[in-house]
Each structure stands twice: as C-alpha cells, then as structure tokens.
Amino acid sequence: MAGQVCLVLGGVRSGKSAFAEGLIQSLGSPVLYLATATAGDAEMVVRVRRHQARRPAHWLTLEEPLELAGRLRAELSARDAPAAVLVDSLDMWVSNLLLQHESETDAVLDSLALAGLDALLDACRANGAALVLVSGEVGLSLVPPYPLGRRFQDLLGLVNQRAAAAAQQVYLVVAGVAVDLKALAGS
C-alpha cells in the first residue's frame, strides 16, 4: 500500500476509526497518527481519550486541527519518516476549517478545503507514504435545520468526494462492518 490512499467513511460510532487503525497497523510500517479533533468540552475529552487509549504506544501522534499538510510535510521530510499516515478525521478538520473561516463565502471555503486536502495528498505522494483518511459520511443523515450545519454537510460531502476520487480503496463502515466500495463498483 506504499504511496496509496485509502478513505474510510462511516457514521458516528460506526467503527470507522478502529477499522482504519487496524488497516494501517496491518502494514507493519511506522505510523504517524494525525489527530484533528480539539477537546472543547468534557464529552469530547472522553472521545479523544478513547481514541488515544486504543492507539499503539509506538505510533507517533501529531495533534493538528487545521494545518494538516504543513505539519505532515515537516514529519515526512525527516530521515526516519513514517511510511504510513492515518488522518483521523477529515470531518473534524472540515468542522475546524469552517469555524475558523465562517465569514467566508461558500466558494472561498470550498477552495480552502479542497486546496488543503490536495496539499495533504501531495505531501504523502511526495514521500511515498501510505495514507489512510477517516471521515464521517454525512450524506446518509438528515439535512440540518440550521445554515451552519448545512454548510458543514455540503463542504464535507465535497471533501469526501475529492478524497474518494484520489483513493485506491474506499471503505464504508456500518455497525463495525467494512464494505470496499471501489471493489463493488469495479474501479
């Protein structure tokens, strides 16, 4: 899987992160875990700690809510750079980006998000690192009744589509069961 991209999608508590962690651990390579969540309240602290406890101690963890490509480039340019990167998660990153740039137009925000994703993909390609991206699949949920929620849903859908187009493998995890979407589609 060296140099390849894999996207793991799923709903909240679907098992997508655990699946992605198992997938990247099976590569047997040194792993860089790029965490995008910020623990802004007590419930989120519990969620972050749950993810931290599940991670192997020998994985390098970077916590970066916004500048994913910049942080990743620095780590991947080191002589002992990891051969595999797990980003958990694109949906938290998109949320952080949206809240940071809430006053921007949709076009500007779309451009920022897609450029950020492309830079992340390029950083891994330049170093031959395998990349596993975790993201929420918002297309199966209700349309939010408030503008910020709809804006998030639209932006994440756009980012997920771009990530899926770049990925060699795309999995949808439902109730802990992963389905390889690209294999089903024959692509």
Backbone bond lengths (Angstrom), bond angles and torsions (degrees), N, CA, C in turn:
res aa  C-N    CA-C-N  psi(-1)  N-CA   C-N-CA  omega(-1)  CA-C   N-CA-C  phi
1 M - - - 1.449 - - 1.526 111.48 -
2 A 1.317 118.01 4.66 1.463 121.52 -179.68 1.521 110.29 -53.10
3 G 1.318 115.78 129.87 1.447 121.34 178.79 1.517 115.19 76.31
4 Q 1.312 117.69 -2.32 1.456 120.48 -178.81 1.530 111.34 -92.44
5 V 1.325 114.46 162.01 1.461 122.18 178.61 1.520 108.33 -117.11
6 C 1.320 115.07 136.35 1.463 122.02 176.72 1.522 107.64 -129.12
7 L 1.312 117.76 133.39 1.460 123.49 177.13 1.514 108.35 -111.86
8 V 1.334 115.89 129.52 1.465 122.23 177.88 1.523 107.48 -117.24
9 L 1.328 115.56 114.44 1.462 122.91 -178.90 1.520 110.57 -108.60
10 G 1.311 115.86 155.02 1.458 120.60 174.23 1.513 110.10 175.59
11 G 1.305 114.86 170.14 1.457 120.82 177.19 1.522 111.12 -82.44
12 V 1.314 115.59 180.00 1.463 121.48 177.47 1.525 109.03 -62.11
13 R 1.323 116.27 131.26 1.476 124.35 178.11 1.534 112.45 59.99
14 S 1.321 115.97 30.80 1.460 120.31 179.12 1.521 112.55 -82.94
15 G 1.339 116.97 -16.97 1.455 121.53 -175.23 1.515 112.53 100.44
16 K 1.343 117.36 10.20 1.465 120.69 -176.20 1.522 112.62 -63.79
17 S 1.319 118.23 -41.69 1.472 120.07 -179.37 1.522 111.07 -66.94
18 A 1.325 117.13 -44.86 1.467 120.41 179.20 1.527 110.35 -62.25
19 F 1.325 117.59 -40.07 1.462 120.87 177.49 1.528 110.44 -62.47
20 A 1.330 117.12 -47.10 1.464 121.41 -179.67 1.526 111.09 -62.31
21 E 1.320 117.00 -39.54 1.464 120.77 178.56 1.526 110.47 -64.01
22 G 1.315 117.40 -42.16 1.459 120.71 177.54 1.512 111.72 -65.22
23 L 1.312 116.36 -39.95 1.458 121.67 179.37 1.523 110.89 -61.85
24 I 1.309 116.61 -48.00 1.466 119.36 -176.74 1.532 111.23 -73.65
25 Q 1.312 116.70 -31.45 1.465 120.02 178.18 1.530 110.38 -67.66
26 S 1.322 116.93 -31.57 1.464 120.53 -179.48 1.531 112.30 -66.91
27 L 1.335 117.46 -15.99 1.460 120.68 178.91 1.528 111.51 -71.11
28 G 1.329 116.48 -23.41 1.454 120.48 179.54 1.514 113.80 72.26
29 S 1.300 118.10 13.67 1.464 122.75 -179.31 1.525 110.19 -99.15
30 P 1.331 116.73 159.42 1.464 118.63 170.26 1.533 109.26 -59.55
31 V 1.324 116.75 137.82 1.465 122.18 -172.99 1.530 110.93 -117.30
32 L 1.299 114.85 137.18 1.458 122.66 170.00 1.521 106.85 -108.93
33 Y 1.321 117.04 120.89 1.462 123.44 179.59 1.521 106.85 -101.11
34 L 1.310 116.90 114.16 1.460 122.55 179.64 1.523 108.03 -101.36
35 A 1.331 115.35 105.27 1.468 122.36 -176.39 1.521 109.76 -95.24
36 T 1.329 116.22 130.62 1.464 120.74 -175.82 1.525 114.14 -105.97
37 A 1.316 117.41 -9.98 1.466 120.31 -175.71 1.524 111.41 -75.09
38 T 1.310 114.79 148.59 1.461 121.69 170.45 1.525 106.83 -117.53
39 A 1.315 115.72 137.71 1.467 120.83 -176.86 1.525 109.09 -91.14
40 G 1.327 116.02 84.68 1.455 121.47 -175.70 1.515 115.28 -87.02
41 D 1.339 117.51 -11.57 1.461 120.69 178.39 1.529 108.64 -149.23
42 A 1.313 116.58 172.97 1.473 121.64 -174.22 1.530 112.43 -61.89
43 E 1.312 117.07 -40.15 1.461 120.05 -179.33 1.524 110.67 -65.53
44 M 1.341 116.86 -38.53 1.459 120.21 179.36 1.532 110.54 -70.20
45 V 1.303 117.83 -32.92 1.467 120.90 175.28 1.525 109.95 -58.91
46 V 1.325 116.67 -42.87 1.467 121.44 178.94 1.532 110.14 -63.00
47 R 1.323 117.26 -44.08 1.465 120.82 179.23 1.532 111.45 -61.74
48 V 1.323 116.62 -44.98 1.468 121.02 179.90 1.524 109.93 -63.04
49 R 1.312 117.36 -44.20 1.474 120.48 179.92 1.523 111.85 -63.76
50 R 1.313 117.44 -36.03 1.465 121.08 177.41 1.532 110.13 -61.20
51 H 1.312 116.12 -43.55 1.462 120.72 178.42 1.537 110.68 -66.84
52 Q 1.317 116.74 -42.13 1.467 120.13 179.82 1.526 111.35 -62.45
53 A 1.312 117.27 -41.19 1.468 121.41 -177.79 1.523 112.11 -66.23
54 R 1.300 117.22 -28.78 1.459 121.51 -177.77 1.531 112.54 -79.65
55 R 1.329 116.73 -22.32 1.465 122.08 -176.35 1.521 112.19 -74.10
56 P 1.329 118.74 139.30 1.463 120.54 173.07 1.539 110.88 -61.72
57 A 1.299 116.58 141.85 1.468 122.25 -176.41 1.530 112.60 -63.19
58 H 1.332 117.98 -27.44 1.467 120.45 -177.01 1.532 113.38 -81.72
59 W 1.326 118.31 -5.55 1.460 120.06 175.62 1.524 109.04 -75.24
60 L 1.305 115.96 139.99 1.454 121.65 173.13 1.525 107.73 -81.06
61 T 1.323 117.83 130.24 1.463 121.40 179.62 1.521 110.00 -116.23
62 L 1.319 115.42 130.14 1.457 122.27 171.91 1.516 107.62 -117.03
63 E 1.301 116.68 134.07 1.461 121.17 175.80 1.517 107.17 -105.99
64 E 1.312 116.06 114.90 1.463 121.71 -177.36 1.521 109.20 -146.25
65 P 1.326 117.90 110.09 1.467 120.19 -177.37 1.525 115.48 -79.85
66 L 1.339 119.04 -20.26 1.464 119.93 -173.25 1.527 115.52 -131.43
67 E 1.308 118.59 -50.70 1.470 123.12 -170.76 1.526 111.49 -92.53
68 L 1.321 116.03 64.47 1.460 121.07 -173.87 1.523 112.52 -61.99
69 A 1.312 118.22 -50.85 1.463 121.44 -175.77 1.527 111.25 -64.15
70 G 1.300 117.30 -42.90 1.470 120.77 -179.81 1.516 112.02 -60.59
71 R 1.326 116.65 -47.01 1.470 120.22 178.63 1.520 110.92 -65.93
72 L 1.310 116.33 -38.32 1.454 120.51 -177.67 1.526 111.52 -69.12
73 R 1.320 117.22 -42.48 1.465 120.53 179.32 1.518 110.94 -57.05
74 A 1.314 116.82 -43.06 1.470 120.86 -179.81 1.528 111.06 -61.21
75 E 1.310 117.25 -43.34 1.465 121.24 -179.31 1.525 112.10 -71.50
76 L 1.313 117.12 -38.78 1.460 120.64 -177.19 1.521 113.19 -76.93
77 S 1.322 117.50 -15.09 1.459 119.85 178.14 1.528 111.90 -86.13
78 A 1.310 118.29 -8.10 1.462 121.54 178.28 1.526 110.27 -69.10
79 R 1.308 115.68 154.56 1.465 120.04 -178.37 1.524 111.77 -62.42
80 D 1.310 117.88 -37.69 1.470 121.98 179.78 1.526 111.12 -101.09
81 A 1.328 114.78 41.75 1.467 120.98 -176.93 1.524 110.62 -62.90
82 P 1.329 116.09 143.17 1.463 119.32 176.71 1.531 110.92 -66.33
83 A 1.326 115.94 150.84 1.459 121.26 -178.98 1.521 112.26 -92.42
84 A 1.340 116.59 -6.55 1.461 120.85 -177.89 1.523 109.37 -140.45
85 V 1.326 115.46 139.52 1.470 122.04 -179.15 1.516 108.50 -126.58
86 L 1.319 115.53 132.77 1.462 122.07 174.98 1.521 107.80 -117.12
87 V 1.315 117.24 120.23 1.468 122.09 177.20 1.517 107.64 -105.27
88 D 1.306 115.55 117.25 1.459 121.89 179.85 1.527 108.19 -130.82
89 S 1.297 118.42 97.94 1.441 127.30 14.35 1.521 110.55 -147.88
90 L 1.326 115.05 160.46 1.462 120.00 177.25 1.524 111.50 -66.01
91 D 1.327 117.90 -34.25 1.465 118.74 -178.70 1.526 111.86 -67.34
92 M 1.326 117.51 -36.62 1.472 119.27 175.81 1.523 110.04 -68.59
93 W 1.337 116.48 -39.07 1.465 120.31 178.10 1.530 110.75 -62.35
94 V 1.333 116.90 -44.81 1.468 120.71 178.68 1.534 110.02 -62.62
95 S 1.308 117.59 -40.90 1.462 121.14 177.10 1.534 110.56 -60.99
96 N 1.318 116.86 -46.07 1.467 120.90 178.61 1.530 110.76 -61.34
97 L 1.326 116.20 -43.55 1.457 121.68 179.62 1.529 110.89 -63.37
98 L 1.302 116.39 -43.84 1.463 121.37 179.36 1.530 111.04 -62.06
99 L 1.312 116.97 -45.55 1.462 119.91 -179.55 1.530 111.71 -67.88
100 Q 1.325 117.17 -32.96 1.473 121.68 178.32 1.524 111.36 -70.18
101 H 1.341 116.83 -32.08 1.470 121.87 -174.31 1.525 111.73 -123.12
102 E 1.299 116.72 35.12 1.466 122.39 -174.71 1.532 113.48 -58.24
103 S 1.323 117.20 -29.80 1.468 119.88 -177.33 1.531 112.73 -82.26
104 E 1.324 117.96 -7.08 1.467 121.01 179.98 1.532 110.60 -75.19
105 T 1.310 115.54 158.43 1.468 120.51 175.76 1.528 109.22 -70.11
106 D 1.317 115.82 163.63 1.460 119.68 177.45 1.527 110.99 -60.19
107 A 1.327 117.19 -40.14 1.469 120.97 -179.05 1.526 111.23 -62.51
108 V 1.317 116.90 -43.24 1.472 120.63 179.23 1.525 109.94 -66.62
109 L 1.312 116.85 -43.45 1.462 120.75 -179.89 1.530 110.86 -64.82
110 D 1.317 117.74 -42.93 1.463 121.07 175.90 1.526 110.22 -57.47
111 S 1.312 116.44 -45.22 1.460 121.92 -178.87 1.531 110.96 -63.52
112 L 1.317 117.30 -43.57 1.469 121.41 178.38 1.531 111.30 -61.32
113 A 1.321 115.87 -45.29 1.463 120.18 -177.32 1.524 111.36 -67.11
114 L 1.322 117.10 -46.08 1.465 119.90 -178.61 1.526 111.71 -67.83
115 A 1.331 116.78 -37.71 1.470 120.06 176.60 1.531 110.08 -65.58
116 G 1.323 117.06 -39.66 1.462 120.31 177.74 1.514 112.37 -64.20
117 L 1.333 116.74 -41.78 1.463 120.63 177.45 1.526 110.21 -65.52
118 D 1.326 117.33 -45.25 1.463 120.71 179.34 1.526 111.38 -60.19
119 A 1.321 117.28 -39.87 1.467 121.11 178.38 1.527 110.75 -64.95
120 L 1.316 116.96 -38.65 1.462 121.67 176.73 1.533 110.61 -63.00
121 L 1.315 116.51 -47.50 1.469 121.38 178.16 1.529 110.79 -60.95
122 D 1.328 116.89 -43.62 1.468 121.48 179.98 1.522 111.51 -63.65
123 A 1.320 117.60 -38.99 1.465 121.14 179.57 1.525 110.90 -61.09
124 C 1.310 117.23 -40.71 1.468 120.48 178.60 1.520 111.36 -72.56
125 R 1.317 116.71 -42.09 1.473 120.08 179.35 1.523 111.35 -61.02
126 A 1.322 116.43 -40.73 1.467 121.08 -177.34 1.521 111.63 -62.72
127 N 1.312 117.47 -26.66 1.454 121.01 -177.83 1.522 113.09 -110.19
128 G 1.319 117.05 1.78 1.459 120.63 177.93 1.516 114.17 70.96
129 A 1.329 117.40 17.53 1.460 120.67 -179.37 1.524 110.59 -79.09
130 A 1.315 115.85 138.82 1.466 120.92 171.36 1.523 107.22 -69.74
131 L 1.311 117.24 142.55 1.459 121.92 -177.19 1.520 109.77 -129.25
132 V 1.329 115.52 125.12 1.466 121.68 174.02 1.524 106.84 -115.63
133 L 1.311 115.87 121.32 1.465 123.20 179.83 1.521 108.79 -107.23
134 V 1.317 116.51 133.01 1.462 122.17 175.59 1.520 107.37 -109.33
135 S 1.332 116.67 136.72 1.459 119.77 178.59 1.518 110.61 -153.21
136 G 1.309 115.01 151.96 1.452 121.21 174.93 1.519 110.13 -76.82
137 E 1.315 115.84 144.21 1.467 120.75 174.90 1.514 107.29 -99.51
138 V 1.325 116.41 101.81 1.461 120.84 -176.49 1.515 113.00 -88.44
139 G 1.308 117.26 -8.57 1.450 120.45 -177.10 1.509 113.97 -69.93
140 L 1.311 118.47 -11.89 1.461 121.71 -178.97 1.529 112.56 -97.54
141 S 1.329 116.34 -2.93 1.459 118.89 -176.46 1.530 110.68 -100.87
142 L 1.310 115.21 177.10 1.459 121.00 178.07 1.519 110.93 -68.14
143 V 1.306 116.83 153.93 1.452 120.94 172.21 1.526 106.68 -74.16
144 P 1.345 117.40 123.20 1.463 120.01 -177.16 1.534 111.85 -59.79
145 P 1.329 117.33 147.98 1.461 120.99 -178.41 1.535 113.48 -81.92
146 Y 1.329 117.81 0.51 1.459 120.54 -176.92 1.532 109.21 -125.78
147 P 1.339 117.48 149.29 1.471 121.77 -173.03 1.536 114.46 -58.77
148 L 1.329 118.60 -42.19 1.460 120.04 -178.31 1.529 111.03 -63.03
149 G 1.315 117.03 -39.01 1.464 121.15 177.70 1.522 112.14 -64.75
150 R 1.330 116.15 -40.83 1.472 119.56 178.01 1.523 110.66 -67.75
151 R 1.309 115.97 -38.00 1.468 120.24 178.72 1.526 110.21 -63.68
152 F 1.343 116.74 -42.20 1.465 121.10 177.11 1.524 110.41 -61.48
153 Q 1.308 116.25 -47.49 1.460 121.24 -178.09 1.529 110.84 -59.78
154 D 1.314 117.34 -44.85 1.460 121.54 179.85 1.529 111.23 -64.97
155 L 1.330 116.42 -43.99 1.460 120.77 -177.84 1.527 110.89 -67.07
156 L 1.316 117.22 -43.50 1.459 119.39 179.26 1.525 110.94 -66.10
157 G 1.321 117.16 -38.22 1.465 119.46 176.22 1.515 111.74 -58.94
158 L 1.320 116.66 -41.50 1.460 121.90 178.31 1.534 110.90 -64.70
159 V 1.333 117.05 -45.85 1.465 121.97 179.02 1.528 110.56 -63.28
160 N 1.331 117.34 -44.39 1.466 120.33 179.48 1.533 111.39 -61.85
161 Q 1.325 116.96 -39.87 1.466 119.47 178.08 1.519 111.46 -63.13
162 R 1.328 117.42 -42.21 1.468 121.17 179.03 1.521 109.84 -65.05
163 A 1.337 116.96 -43.20 1.467 120.69 179.36 1.526 110.59 -63.62
164 A 1.323 117.44 -42.23 1.470 121.26 179.65 1.532 111.16 -64.01
165 A 1.314 116.92 -37.86 1.465 120.33 178.69 1.528 111.18 -65.09
166 A 1.325 116.80 -33.00 1.471 121.10 -179.18 1.522 112.64 -83.42
167 A 1.321 116.98 -17.37 1.466 121.32 -173.31 1.519 112.49 -85.98
168 Q 1.327 114.61 144.10 1.457 120.38 173.08 1.524 110.63 -82.10
169 Q 1.339 116.39 -27.85 1.459 122.03 177.78 1.529 108.37 -129.12
170 V 1.325 116.05 138.52 1.468 122.06 174.50 1.520 106.80 -134.11
171 Y 1.321 115.28 121.24 1.460 121.18 178.77 1.524 109.42 -111.60
172 L 1.319 116.07 142.86 1.455 122.64 169.23 1.514 106.02 -112.76
173 V 1.334 115.84 123.58 1.459 121.24 -179.26 1.525 108.49 -105.82
174 V 1.335 115.04 123.24 1.461 122.10 178.71 1.519 107.30 -129.63
175 A 1.321 116.72 122.95 1.465 122.16 178.95 1.527 111.89 51.43
176 G 1.333 116.05 39.15 1.456 121.14 177.66 1.508 115.43 82.11
177 V 1.320 118.14 -0.33 1.459 122.30 -179.12 1.530 108.18 -106.96
178 A 1.336 115.30 125.37 1.465 120.54 -178.62 1.520 110.53 -98.07
179 V 1.323 115.50 135.06 1.463 122.34 176.95 1.525 107.14 -119.40
180 D 1.320 117.12 128.13 1.461 122.85 179.38 1.537 108.31 -81.47
181 L 1.326 116.08 101.12 1.469 120.98 -174.47 1.528 113.03 -67.41
182 K 1.322 117.12 -39.95 1.468 118.58 -179.29 1.517 111.21 -67.82
183 A 1.326 117.67 -34.15 1.473 119.98 176.68 1.517 109.93 -65.82
184 L 1.334 117.00 -39.91 1.469 120.62 178.37 1.522 111.64 -65.86
185 A 1.338 115.21 -36.26 1.462 120.02 -178.63 1.528 112.12 -79.86
186 G 1.326 115.97 -10.86 1.455 119.64 179.75 1.516 113.83 75.50
187 S 1.357 116.90 24.27 1.465 118.05 179.44 1.492 112.05 -114.77
